[in-house]
Amino acid sequence: MLQVTIMNCFQTSAMALTACLLGAGAMIAIPQAAKADSETFSLSPGFEPNPTVGSGQSGGDRWIEGCGYVNPEDSPDHVLKLTDNFDYLEIGIVADGDLTLFMKHLETGEVKCVDDSNETLLPEFYAEWSAGTYHLWVGDWESAFYRYEIYIGY
């Protein structure tokens, strides 16, 4: 009985405090779950579905010569974790704008920017890929923040 009385007291006090604060015009911030800045793809040779598809919004506020507006100091748009070497892996971007793909291999530090491919304004990159973690950022030339889809396939 004492436990129920104490619980009711806390509930009543919390409601009274909330009503008092709201009545005084105070705003109460309710913590929200943190939103991830990226999609992570963990892939092994023979992965399904092929291709694997993600999405995002291009651009950033930092100009990188040869790669447009992109923010490689910020969280990546996508994280690609390859559990094994790939003889062939392709990454392509589809959007309505002129986009770029900035990639960084975390284990080697190698960076690469891919621009127009196959006579389009969209980046596409295919090669042998070493196992490891890659950070991917999708940039654009106009800081226009285009919606895009990223396709990863073999």
Secondary structure by P-SEA (a helix, b strand, c coil): caaaaaaaaaaaaaaaaaaaaaaabbbbbccccccccbbbbbcccccccccbbbbbbbbccccccccccccccccccbbbbbcccccbbbbbbbccccbbbbbbcccccbbbbbcccccccbbbbbccccbbbbbbbbbbcccccccbbbbbcc
